[in-house]
């Protein structure tokens, strides 16, 4: 994958699942960053799973692939935690 196409999450379980699918993924460590008012920091501090898909301009197919993989992962995740 292009380094500009990746998923950002604050949830270690989601990070591991995404990584298993060979998708570029970053796990944001909210303990290591200051509260800048971003949604990711808010979600992590309130124990709300957070994901954000980043894709380079005109990488529609890559973005769609990440969305489809993420959809399956979220379905599995919800079944385990609800």
PDB file of N, CA, C and O in Angstrom:
ATOM      1  N   UNK A   1       0.833  -1.192   0.000  1.00  0.00           N
ATOM      2  CA  UNK A   1       0.000   0.000   0.000  1.00  0.00           C
ATOM      3  C   UNK A   1       0.872   1.248   0.000  1.00  0.00           C
ATOM      4  O   UNK A   1       1.985   1.253   0.524  1.00  0.00           O
ATOM      5  N   UNK A   2       0.352   2.270  -0.582  1.00  0.00           N
ATOM      6  CA  UNK A   2       0.998   3.570  -0.538  1.00  0.00           C
ATOM      7  C   UNK A   2       1.017   4.058   0.913  1.00  0.00           C
ATOM      8  O   UNK A   2       0.044   3.866   1.643  1.00  0.00           O
ATOM      9  N   UNK A   3       2.099   4.677   1.326  1.00  0.00           N
ATOM     10  CA  UNK A   3       2.206   5.140   2.712  1.00  0.00           C
ATOM     11  C   UNK A   3       1.193   6.230   3.054  1.00  0.00           C
ATOM     12  O   UNK A   3       0.922   6.482   4.228  1.00  0.00           O
ATOM     13  N   UNK A   4       0.634   6.875   2.030  1.00  0.00           N
ATOM     14  CA  UNK A   4      -0.366   7.914   2.264  1.00  0.00           C
ATOM     15  C   UNK A   4      -1.776   7.364   2.425  1.00  0.00           C
ATOM     16  O   UNK A   4      -2.713   8.122   2.674  1.00  0.00           O
ATOM     17  N   UNK A   5      -1.931   6.063   2.286  1.00  0.00           N
ATOM     18  CA  UNK A   5      -3.230   5.403   2.458  1.00  0.00           C
ATOM     19  C   UNK A   5      -3.154   4.574   3.733  1.00  0.00           C
ATOM     20  O   UNK A   5      -2.410   3.596   3.802  1.00  0.00           O
ATOM     21  N   UNK A   6      -3.930   4.970   4.744  1.00  0.00           N
ATOM     22  CA  UNK A   6      -3.851   4.267   6.024  1.00  0.00           C
ATOM     23  C   UNK A   6      -5.100   4.524   6.852  1.00  0.00           C
ATOM     24  O   UNK A   6      -5.912   5.394   6.538  1.00  0.00           O
ATOM     25  N   UNK A   7      -5.232   3.745   7.914  1.00  0.00           N
ATOM     26  CA  UNK A   7      -6.312   3.914   8.878  1.00  0.00           C
ATOM     27  C   UNK A   7      -5.683   4.308  10.204  1.00  0.00           C
ATOM     28  O   UNK A   7      -4.683   3.728  10.626  1.00  0.00           O
ATOM     29  N   UNK A   8      -6.273   5.293  10.851  1.00  0.00           N
ATOM     30  CA  UNK A   8      -5.850   5.732  12.175  1.00  0.00           C
ATOM     31  C   UNK A   8      -6.889   5.249  13.178  1.00  0.00           C
ATOM     32  O   UNK A   8      -8.089   5.387  12.943  1.00  0.00           O
ATOM     33  N   UNK A   9      -6.439   4.685  14.289  1.00  0.00           N
ATOM     34  CA  UNK A   9      -7.355   4.267  15.340  1.00  0.00           C
ATOM     35  C   UNK A   9      -6.739   4.544  16.700  1.00  0.00           C
ATOM     36  O   UNK A   9      -5.525   4.707  16.821  1.00  0.00           O
ATOM     37  N   UNK A  10      -7.578   4.595  17.715  1.00  0.00           N
ATOM     38  CA  UNK A  10      -7.112   4.746  19.090  1.00  0.00           C
ATOM     39  C   UNK A  10      -7.367   3.466  19.869  1.00  0.00           C
ATOM     40  O   UNK A  10      -7.114   3.410  21.072  1.00  0.00           O
ATOM     41  N   UNK A  11      -7.858   2.454  19.202  1.00  0.00           N
ATOM     42  CA  UNK A  11      -8.241   1.196  19.847  1.00  0.00           C
ATOM     43  C   UNK A  11      -7.253   0.095  19.457  1.00  0.00           C
ATOM     44  O   UNK A  11      -7.121  -0.237  18.279  1.00  0.00           O
ATOM     45  N   UNK A  12      -6.568  -0.465  20.440  1.00  0.00           N
ATOM     46  CA  UNK A  12      -5.533  -1.475  20.174  1.00  0.00           C
ATOM     47  C   UNK A  12      -6.118  -2.718  19.512  1.00  0.00           C
ATOM     48  O   UNK A  12      -5.478  -3.292  18.630  1.00  0.00           O
ATOM     49  N   UNK A  13      -7.302  -3.147  19.905  1.00  0.00           N
ATOM     50  CA  UNK A  13      -7.923  -4.327  19.302  1.00  0.00           C
ATOM     51  C   UNK A  13      -8.213  -4.092  17.817  1.00  0.00           C
ATOM     52  O   UNK A  13      -7.935  -4.953  16.983  1.00  0.00           O
ATOM     53  N   UNK A  14      -8.769  -2.932  17.493  1.00  0.00           N
ATOM     54  CA  UNK A  14      -9.019  -2.608  16.086  1.00  0.00           C
ATOM     55  C   UNK A  14      -7.700  -2.507  15.322  1.00  0.00           C
ATOM     56  O   UNK A  14      -7.603  -2.970  14.186  1.00  0.00           O
ATOM     57  N   UNK A  15      -6.696  -1.911  15.935  1.00  0.00           N
ATOM     58  CA  UNK A  15      -5.380  -1.807  15.307  1.00  0.00           C
ATOM     59  C   UNK A  15      -4.863  -3.187  14.898  1.00  0.00           C
ATOM     60  O   UNK A  15      -4.431  -3.386  13.763  1.00  0.00           O
ATOM     61  N   UNK A  16      -4.911  -4.133  15.831  1.00  0.00           N
ATOM     62  CA  UNK A  16      -4.409  -5.485  15.553  1.00  0.00           C
ATOM     63  C   UNK A  16      -5.202  -6.166  14.444  1.00  0.00           C
ATOM     64  O   UNK A  16      -4.619  -6.840  13.594  1.00  0.00           O
ATOM     65  N   UNK A  17      -6.503  -6.001  14.441  1.00  0.00           N
ATOM     66  CA  UNK A  17      -7.345  -6.611  13.404  1.00  0.00           C
ATOM     67  C   UNK A  17      -7.068  -6.020  12.029  1.00  0.00           C
ATOM     68  O   UNK A  17      -7.008  -6.744  11.035  1.00  0.00           O
ATOM     69  N   UNK A  18      -6.899  -4.711  11.977  1.00  0.00           N
ATOM     70  CA  UNK A  18      -6.614  -4.046  10.702  1.00  0.00           C
ATOM     71  C   UNK A  18      -5.234  -4.473  10.194  1.00  0.00           C
ATOM     72  O   UNK A  18      -5.057  -4.749   9.008  1.00  0.00           O
ATOM     73  N   UNK A  19      -4.273  -4.523  11.094  1.00  0.00           N
ATOM     74  CA  UNK A  19      -2.914  -4.934  10.735  1.00  0.00           C
ATOM     75  C   UNK A  19      -2.904  -6.343  10.148  1.00  0.00           C
ATOM     76  O   UNK A  19      -2.167  -6.616   9.200  1.00  0.00           O
ATOM     77  N   UNK A  20      -3.719  -7.240  10.708  1.00  0.00           N
ATOM     78  CA  UNK A  20      -3.812  -8.616  10.197  1.00  0.00           C
ATOM     79  C   UNK A  20      -4.293  -8.673   8.757  1.00  0.00           C
ATOM     80  O   UNK A  20      -4.024  -9.645   8.051  1.00  0.00           O
ATOM     81  N   UNK A  21      -5.000  -7.645   8.318  1.00  0.00           N
ATOM     82  CA  UNK A  21      -5.529  -7.582   6.945  1.00  0.00           C
ATOM     83  C   UNK A  21      -4.558  -6.903   5.984  1.00  0.00           C
ATOM     84  O   UNK A  21      -4.912  -6.614   4.841  1.00  0.00           O
ATOM     85  N   UNK A  22      -3.330  -6.647   6.446  1.00  0.00           N
ATOM     86  CA  UNK A  22      -2.294  -6.007   5.630  1.00  0.00           C
ATOM     87  C   UNK A  22      -2.686  -4.617   5.143  1.00  0.00           C
ATOM     88  O   UNK A  22      -2.367  -4.220   4.022  1.00  0.00           O
ATOM     89  N   UNK A  23      -3.376  -3.897   5.997  1.00  0.00           N
ATOM     90  CA  UNK A  23      -3.733  -2.507   5.720  1.00  0.00           C
ATOM     91  C   UNK A  23      -2.817  -1.626   6.561  1.00  0.00           C
ATOM     92  O   UNK A  23      -2.585  -1.915   7.735  1.00  0.00           O
ATOM     93  N   UNK A  24      -2.300  -0.562   5.972  1.00  0.00           N
ATOM     94  CA  UNK A  24      -1.498   0.380   6.751  1.00  0.00           C
ATOM     95  C   UNK A  24      -2.366   0.946   7.867  1.00  0.00           C
ATOM     96  O   UNK A  24      -3.469   1.435   7.620  1.00  0.00           O
ATOM     97  N   UNK A  25      -1.863   0.875   9.090  1.00  0.00           N
ATOM     98  CA  UNK A  25      -2.647   1.343  10.232  1.00  0.00           C
ATOM     99  C   UNK A  25      -1.729   1.982  11.261  1.00  0.00           C
ATOM    100  O   UNK A  25      -0.592   1.552  11.454  1.00  0.00           O
ATOM    101  N   UNK A  26      -2.239   3.010  11.913  1.00  0.00           N
ATOM    102  CA  UNK A  26      -1.533   3.719  12.965  1.00  0.00           C
ATOM    103  C   UNK A  26      -2.419   3.686  14.205  1.00  0.00           C
ATOM    104  O   UNK A  26      -3.616   3.963  14.136  1.00  0.00           O
ATOM    105  N   UNK A  27      -1.809   3.341  15.348  1.00  0.00           N
ATOM    106  CA  UNK A  27      -2.537   3.388  16.612  1.00  0.00           C
ATOM    107  C   UNK A  27      -2.044   4.619  17.366  1.00  0.00           C
ATOM    108  O   UNK A  27      -0.889   4.689  17.787  1.00  0.00           O
ATOM    109  N   UNK A  28      -2.932   5.575  17.526  1.00  0.00           N
ATOM    110  CA  UNK A  28      -2.579   6.823  18.192  1.00  0.00           C
ATOM    111  C   UNK A  28      -2.528   6.581  19.703  1.00  0.00           C
ATOM    112  O   UNK A  28      -3.503   6.123  20.298  1.00  0.00           O
ATOM    113  N   UNK A  29      -1.402   6.887  20.305  1.00  0.00           N
ATOM    114  CA  UNK A  29      -1.231   6.734  21.746  1.00  0.00           C
ATOM    115  C   UNK A  29      -1.664   8.032  22.414  1.00  0.00           C
ATOM    116  O   UNK A  29      -0.899   8.995  22.470  1.00  0.00           O
ATOM    117  N   UNK A  30      -2.883   8.054  22.917  1.00  0.00           N
ATOM    118  CA  UNK A  30      -3.400   9.310  23.469  1.00  0.00           C
ATOM    119  C   UNK A  30      -2.689   9.724  24.750  1.00  0.00           C
ATOM    120  O   UNK A  30      -2.782  10.879  25.166  1.00  0.00           O
ATOM    121  N   UNK A  31      -1.980   8.793  25.377  1.00  0.00           N
ATOM    122  CA  UNK A  31      -1.229   9.150  26.578  1.00  0.00           C
ATOM    123  C   UNK A  31       0.029   9.939  26.242  1.00  0.00           C
ATOM    124  O   UNK A  31       0.597  10.612  27.102  1.00  0.00           O
ATOM    125  N   UNK A  32       0.459   9.853  24.995  1.00  0.00           N
ATOM    126  CA  UNK A  32       1.699  10.513  24.584  1.00  0.00           C
ATOM    127  C   UNK A  32       1.457  11.853  23.880  1.00  0.00           C
ATOM    128  O   UNK A  32       2.417  12.535  23.522  1.00  0.00           O
ATOM    129  N   UNK A  33       0.210  12.235  23.678  1.00  0.00           N
ATOM    130  CA  UNK A  33      -0.070  13.500  22.995  1.00  0.00           C
ATOM    131  C   UNK A  33      -0.906  14.408  23.895  1.00  0.00           C
ATOM    132  O   UNK A  33      -1.604  13.943  24.796  1.00  0.00           O
ATOM    133  N   UNK A  34      -0.822  15.673  23.639  1.00  0.00           N
ATOM    134  CA  UNK A  34      -1.626  16.621  24.422  1.00  0.00           C
ATOM    135  C   UNK A  34      -3.040  16.686  23.840  1.00  0.00           C
ATOM    136  O   UNK A  34      -3.263  16.360  22.674  1.00  0.00           O
ATOM    137  N   UNK A  35      -3.960  17.103  24.654  1.00  0.00           N
ATOM    138  CA  UNK A  35      -5.345  17.230  24.202  1.00  0.00           C
ATOM    139  C   UNK A  35      -5.450  18.462  23.311  1.00  0.00           C
ATOM    140  O   UNK A  35      -5.435  19.597  23.789  1.00  0.00           O
ATOM    141  N   UNK A  36      -5.556  18.217  22.021  1.00  0.00           N
ATOM    142  CA  UNK A  36      -5.640  19.307  21.050  1.00  0.00           C
ATOM    143  C   UNK A  36      -7.073  19.577  20.612  1.00  0.00           C
ATOM    144  O   UNK A  36      -7.314  20.350  19.685  1.00  0.00           O
ATOM    145  N   UNK A  37      -8.026  18.931  21.289  1.00  0.00           N
ATOM    146  CA  UNK A  37      -9.431  19.126  20.958  1.00  0.00           C
ATOM    147  C   UNK A  37      -9.922  18.232  19.832  1.00  0.00           C
ATOM    148  O   UNK A  37     -11.064  18.360  19.393  1.00  0.00           O
ATOM    149  N   UNK A  38      -9.079  17.335  19.364  1.00  0.00           N
ATOM    150  CA  UNK A  38      -9.479  16.481  18.249  1.00  0.00           C
ATOM    151  C   UNK A  38     -10.432  15.382  18.708  1.00  0.00           C
ATOM    152  O   UNK A  38     -10.449  14.990  19.875  1.00  0.00           O
ATOM    153  N   UNK A  39     -11.211  14.905  17.767  1.00  0.00           N
ATOM    154  CA  UNK A  39     -12.182  13.854  18.050  1.00  0.00           C
ATOM    155  C   UNK A  39     -11.491  12.572  18.497  1.00  0.00           C
ATOM    156  O   UNK A  39     -12.019  11.856  19.349  1.00  0.00           O
ATOM    157  N   UNK A  40     -10.327  12.269  17.944  1.00  0.00           N
ATOM    158  CA  UNK A  40      -9.631  11.038  18.323  1.00  0.00           C
ATOM    159  C   UNK A  40      -9.232  11.062  19.798  1.00  0.00           C
ATOM    160  O   UNK A  40      -9.358  10.050  20.487  1.00  0.00           O
ATOM    161  N   UNK A  41      -8.757  12.192  20.283  1.00  0.00           N
ATOM    162  CA  UNK A  41      -8.375  12.295  21.695  1.00  0.00           C
ATOM    163  C   UNK A  41      -9.616  12.195  22.577  1.00  0.00           C
ATOM    164  O   UNK A  41      -9.609  11.488  23.584  1.00  0.00           O
ATOM    165  N   UNK A  42     -10.669  12.893  22.204  1.00  0.00           N
ATOM    166  CA  UNK A  42     -11.915  12.825  22.968  1.00  0.00           C
ATOM    167  C   UNK A  42     -12.432  11.389  23.040  1.00  0.00           C
ATOM    168  O   UNK A  42     -12.791  10.905  24.114  1.00  0.00           O
ATOM    169  N   UNK A  43     -12.468  10.716  21.897  1.00  0.00           N
ATOM    170  CA  UNK A  43     -12.983   9.349  21.853  1.00  0.00           C
ATOM    171  C   UNK A  43     -12.142   8.422  22.724  1.00  0.00           C
ATOM    172  O   UNK A  43     -12.681   7.643  23.509  1.00  0.00           O
ATOM    173  N   UNK A  44     -10.843   8.507  22.586  1.00  0.00           N
ATOM    174  CA  UNK A  44      -9.960   7.627  23.361  1.00  0.00           C
ATOM    175  C   UNK A  44     -10.114   7.870  24.854  1.00  0.00           C
ATOM    176  O   UNK A  44     -10.165   6.916  25.630  1.00  0.00           O
ATOM    177  N   UNK A  45     -10.188   9.097  25.260  1.00  0.00           N
ATOM    178  CA  UNK A  45     -10.306   9.412  26.694  1.00  0.00           C
ATOM    179  C   UNK A  45     -11.661   9.024  27.259  1.00  0.00           C
ATOM    180  O   UNK A  45     -11.814   8.887  28.473  1.00  0.00           O
ATOM    181  N   UNK A  46     -12.645   8.847  26.387  1.00  0.00           N
ATOM    182  CA  UNK A  46     -13.977   8.436  26.828  1.00  0.00           C
ATOM    183  C   UNK A  46     -14.283   6.992  26.461  1.00  0.00           C
ATOM    184  O   UNK A  46     -15.435   6.558  26.490  1.00  0.00           O
ATOM    185  N   UNK A  47     -13.225   6.253  26.115  1.00  0.00           N
ATOM    186  CA  UNK A  47     -13.326   4.822  25.795  1.00  0.00           C
ATOM    187  C   UNK A  47     -14.319   4.525  24.673  1.00  0.00           C
ATOM    188  O   UNK A  47     -15.071   3.552  24.724  1.00  0.00           O
ATOM    189  N   UNK A  48     -14.298   5.394  23.656  1.00  0.00           N
ATOM    190  CA  UNK A  48     -15.133   5.237  22.464  1.00  0.00           C
ATOM    191  C   UNK A  48     -14.209   4.809  21.323  1.00  0.00           C
ATOM    192  O   UNK A  48     -13.274   5.539  20.995  1.00  0.00           O
ATOM    193  N   UNK A  49     -14.444   3.654  20.713  1.00  0.00           N
ATOM    194  CA  UNK A  49     -13.586   3.234  19.589  1.00  0.00           C
ATOM    195  C   UNK A  49     -13.616   4.291  18.474  1.00  0.00           C
ATOM    196  O   UNK A  49     -14.676   4.812  18.127  1.00  0.00           O
ATOM    197  N   UNK A  50     -12.458   4.590  17.932  1.00  0.00           N
ATOM    198  CA  UNK A  50     -12.323   5.630  16.914  1.00  0.00           C
ATOM    199  C   UNK A  50     -11.509   5.104  15.744  1.00  0.00           C
ATOM    200  O   UNK A  50     -10.470   4.473  15.938  1.00  0.00           O
ATOM    201  N   UNK A  51     -11.975   5.361  14.539  1.00  0.00           N
ATOM    202  CA  UNK A  51     -11.212   5.062  13.327  1.00  0.00           C
ATOM    203  C   UNK A  51     -11.365   6.209  12.338  1.00  0.00           C
ATOM    204  O   UNK A  51     -12.400   6.872  12.276  1.00  0.00           O
ATOM    205  N   UNK A  52     -10.311   6.421  11.571  1.00  0.00           N
ATOM    206  CA  UNK A  52     -10.313   7.451  10.547  1.00  0.00           C
ATOM    207  C   UNK A  52      -9.537   6.918   9.350  1.00  0.00           C
ATOM    208  O   UNK A  52      -8.417   6.431   9.500  1.00  0.00           O
ATOM    209  N   UNK A  53     -10.117   7.007   8.190  1.00  0.00           N
ATOM    210  CA  UNK A  53      -9.455   6.540   6.972  1.00  0.00           C
ATOM    211  C   UNK A  53      -8.831   7.729   6.255  1.00  0.00           C
ATOM    212  O   UNK A  53      -9.487   8.737   5.990  1.00  0.00           O
ATOM    213  N   UNK A  54      -7.554   7.582   5.950  1.00  0.00           N
ATOM    214  CA  UNK A  54      -6.822   8.605   5.204  1.00  0.00           C
ATOM    215  C   UNK A  54      -6.383   8.000   3.880  1.00  0.00           C
ATOM    216  O   UNK A  54      -5.836   6.898   3.843  1.00  0.00           O
ATOM    217  N   UNK A  55      -6.624   8.720   2.803  1.00  0.00           N
ATOM    218  CA  UNK A  55      -6.207   8.239   1.487  1.00  0.00           C
ATOM    219  C   UNK A  55      -5.690   9.410   0.659  1.00  0.00           C
ATOM    220  O   UNK A  55      -6.205  10.526   0.727  1.00  0.00           O
ATOM    221  N   UNK A  56      -4.669   9.121  -0.115  1.00  0.00           N
ATOM    222  CA  UNK A  56      -4.105  10.134  -1.000  1.00  0.00           C
ATOM    223  C   UNK A  56      -5.161  10.573  -2.014  1.00  0.00           C
ATOM    224  O   UNK A  56      -6.042   9.800  -2.391  1.00  0.00           O
ATOM    225  N   UNK A  57      -5.053  11.814  -2.441  1.00  0.00           N
ATOM    226  CA  UNK A  57      -5.968  12.356  -3.443  1.00  0.00           C
ATOM    227  C   UNK A  57      -6.013  11.438  -4.662  1.00  0.00           C
ATOM    228  O   UNK A  57      -4.973  11.014  -5.165  1.00  0.00           O
ATOM    229  N   UNK A  58      -7.192  11.140  -5.122  1.00  0.00           N
ATOM    230  CA  UNK A  58      -7.472  10.288  -6.281  1.00  0.00           C
ATOM    231  C   UNK A  58      -7.176   8.808  -6.034  1.00  0.00           C
ATOM    232  O   UNK A  58      -7.025   8.048  -6.991  1.00  0.00           O
ATOM    233  N   UNK A  59      -7.093   8.391  -4.789  1.00  0.00           N
ATOM    234  CA  UNK A  59      -6.925   6.975  -4.450  1.00  0.00           C
ATOM    235  C   UNK A  59      -8.262   6.395  -4.012  1.00  0.00           C
ATOM    236  O   UNK A  59      -8.387   5.809  -2.937  1.00  0.00           O
ATOM    237  N   UNK A  60      -9.249   6.574  -4.870  1.00  0.00           N
ATOM    238  CA  UNK A  60     -10.607   6.109  -4.556  1.00  0.00           C
ATOM    239  C   UNK A  60     -10.657   4.601  -4.341  1.00  0.00           C
ATOM    240  O   UNK A  60     -11.277   4.139  -3.383  1.00  0.00           O
ATOM    241  N   UNK A  61     -10.025   3.832  -5.204  1.00  0.00           N
ATOM    242  CA  UNK A  61     -10.058   2.371  -5.070  1.00  0.00           C
ATOM    243  C   UNK A  61      -9.421   1.915  -3.760  1.00  0.00           C
ATOM    244  O   UNK A  61      -9.927   1.000  -3.110  1.00  0.00           O
ATOM    245  N   UNK A  62      -8.321   2.545  -3.371  1.00  0.00           N
ATOM    246  CA  UNK A  62      -7.662   2.200  -2.121  1.00  0.00           C
ATOM    247  C   UNK A  62      -8.543   2.559  -0.923  1.00  0.00           C
ATOM    248  O   UNK A  62      -8.635   1.806   0.047  1.00  0.00           O
ATOM    249  N   UNK A  63      -9.181   3.713  -1.010  1.00  0.00           N
ATOM    250  CA  UNK A  63     -10.077   4.141   0.064  1.00  0.00           C
ATOM    251  C   UNK A  63     -11.259   3.175   0.186  1.00  0.00           C
ATOM    252  O   UNK A  63     -11.651   2.804   1.292  1.00  0.00           O
ATOM    253  N   UNK A  64     -11.807   2.784  -0.926  1.00  0.00           N
ATOM    254  CA  UNK A  64     -12.920   1.842  -0.926  1.00  0.00           C
ATOM    255  C   UNK A  64     -12.497   0.494  -0.344  1.00  0.00           C
ATOM    256  O   UNK A  64     -13.245  -0.110   0.424  1.00  0.00           O
ATOM    257  N   UNK A  65     -11.315   0.024  -0.701  1.00  0.00           N
ATOM    258  CA  UNK A  65     -10.800  -1.232  -0.155  1.00  0.00           C
ATOM    259  C   UNK A  65     -10.699  -1.151   1.371  1.00  0.00           C
ATOM    260  O   UNK A  65     -11.106  -2.075   2.074  1.00  0.00           O
ATOM    261  N   UNK A  66     -10.157  -0.046   1.873  1.00  0.00           N
ATOM    262  CA  UNK A  66     -10.023   0.118   3.319  1.00  0.00           C
ATOM    263  C   UNK A  66     -11.390   0.149   4.002  1.00  0.00           C
ATOM    264  O   UNK A  66     -11.566  -0.421   5.079  1.00  0.00           O
ATOM    265  N   UNK A  67     -12.342   0.811   3.377  1.00  0.00           N
ATOM    266  CA  UNK A  67     -13.698   0.856   3.936  1.00  0.00           C
ATOM    267  C   UNK A  67     -14.330  -0.534   3.998  1.00  0.00           C
ATOM    268  O   UNK A  67     -14.974  -0.882   4.988  1.00  0.00           O
ATOM    269  N   UNK A  68     -14.151  -1.312   2.961  1.00  0.00           N
ATOM    270  CA  UNK A  68     -14.741  -2.651   2.920  1.00  0.00           C
ATOM    271  C   UNK A  68     -14.106  -3.560   3.974  1.00  0.00           C
ATOM    272  O   UNK A  68     -14.809  -4.313   4.649  1.00  0.00           O
ATOM    273  N   UNK A  69     -12.793  -3.492   4.116  1.00  0.00           N
ATOM    274  CA  UNK A  69     -12.111  -4.285   5.140  1.00  0.00           C
ATOM    275  C   UNK A  69     -12.560  -3.833   6.521  1.00  0.00           C
ATOM    276  O   UNK A  69     -12.827  -4.662   7.392  1.00  0.00           O
ATOM    277  N   UNK A  70     -12.645  -2.539   6.723  1.00  0.00           N
ATOM    278  CA  UNK A  70     -13.047  -2.000   8.007  1.00  0.00           C
ATOM    279  C   UNK A  70     -14.486  -2.377   8.357  1.00  0.00           C
ATOM    280  O   UNK A  70     -14.799  -2.613   9.524  1.00  0.00           O
ATOM    281  N   UNK A  71     -15.349  -2.432   7.366  1.00  0.00           N
ATOM    282  CA  UNK A  71     -16.741  -2.828   7.616  1.00  0.00           C
ATOM    283  C   UNK A  71     -16.801  -4.235   8.221  1.00  0.00           C
ATOM    284  O   UNK A  71     -17.524  -4.462   9.190  1.00  0.00           O
ATOM    285  N   UNK A  72     -16.055  -5.163   7.661  1.00  0.00           N
ATOM    286  CA  UNK A  72     -16.030  -6.529   8.188  1.00  0.00           C
ATOM    287  C   UNK A  72     -15.445  -6.570   9.600  1.00  0.00           C
ATOM    288  O   UNK A  72     -15.955  -7.280  10.467  1.00  0.00           O
ATOM    289  N   UNK A  73     -14.395  -5.822   9.823  1.00  0.00           N
ATOM    290  CA  UNK A  73     -13.751  -5.795  11.135  1.00  0.00           C
ATOM    291  C   UNK A  73     -14.700  -5.228  12.185  1.00  0.00           C
ATOM    292  O   UNK A  73     -14.786  -5.757  13.293  1.00  0.00           O
ATOM    293  N   UNK A  74     -15.404  -4.170  11.849  1.00  0.00           N
ATOM    294  CA  UNK A  74     -16.337  -3.555  12.798  1.00  0.00           C
ATOM    295  C   UNK A  74     -17.475  -4.516  13.138  1.00  0.00           C
ATOM    296  O   UNK A  74     -17.908  -4.579  14.289  1.00  0.00           O
ATOM    297  N   UNK A  75     -17.955  -5.251  12.162  1.00  0.00           N
ATOM    298  CA  UNK A  75     -19.011  -6.237  12.434  1.00  0.00           C
ATOM    299  C   UNK A  75     -18.525  -7.276  13.439  1.00  0.00           C
ATOM    300  O   UNK A  75     -19.245  -7.611  14.380  1.00  0.00           O
ATOM    301  N   UNK A  76     -17.315  -7.786  13.247  1.00  0.00           N
ATOM    302  CA  UNK A  76     -16.741  -8.759  14.184  1.00  0.00           C
ATOM    303  C   UNK A  76     -16.553  -8.126  15.568  1.00  0.00           C
ATOM    304  O   UNK A  76     -16.875  -8.738  16.586  1.00  0.00           O
ATOM    305  N   UNK A  77     -16.041  -6.929  15.594  1.00  0.00           N
ATOM    306  CA  UNK A  77     -15.759  -6.202  16.834  1.00  0.00           C
ATOM    307  C   UNK A  77     -17.043  -5.991  17.634  1.00  0.00           C
ATOM    308  O   UNK A  77     -17.068  -6.205  18.846  1.00  0.00           O
ATOM    309  N   UNK A  78     -18.094  -5.576  16.959  1.00  0.00           N
ATOM    310  CA  UNK A  78     -19.379  -5.335  17.641  1.00  0.00           C
ATOM    311  C   UNK A  78     -19.945  -6.600  18.245  1.00  0.00           C
ATOM    312  O   UNK A  78     -20.508  -6.564  19.340  1.00  0.00           O
ATOM    313  N   UNK A  79     -19.809  -7.716  17.556  1.00  0.00           N
ATOM    314  CA  UNK A  79     -20.318  -8.980  18.076  1.00  0.00           C
ATOM    315  C   UNK A  79     -19.600  -9.375  19.346  1.00  0.00           C
ATOM    316  O   UNK A  79     -20.215  -9.940  20.251  1.00  0.00           O
ATOM    317  N   UNK A  80     -18.332  -9.095  19.434  1.00  0.00           N
ATOM    318  CA  UNK A  80     -17.551  -9.459  20.618  1.00  0.00           C
ATOM    319  C   UNK A  80     -17.830  -8.559  21.802  1.00  0.00           C
ATOM    320  O   UNK A  80     -17.798  -9.021  22.942  1.00  0.00           O
ATOM    321  N   UNK A  81     -18.102  -7.291  21.566  1.00  0.00           N
ATOM    322  CA  UNK A  81     -18.207  -6.311  22.646  1.00  0.00           C
ATOM    323  C   UNK A  81     -19.640  -5.879  22.960  1.00  0.00           C
ATOM    324  O   UNK A  81     -19.849  -5.003  23.799  1.00  0.00           O
ATOM    325  N   UNK A  82     -20.612  -6.474  22.306  1.00  0.00           N
ATOM    326  CA  UNK A  82     -22.007  -6.097  22.609  1.00  0.00           C
ATOM    327  C   UNK A  82     -22.861  -7.293  22.827  1.00  0.00           C
ATOM    328  O   UNK A  82     -24.056  -7.159  23.090  1.00  0.00           O
TER     329      UNK A  82
END
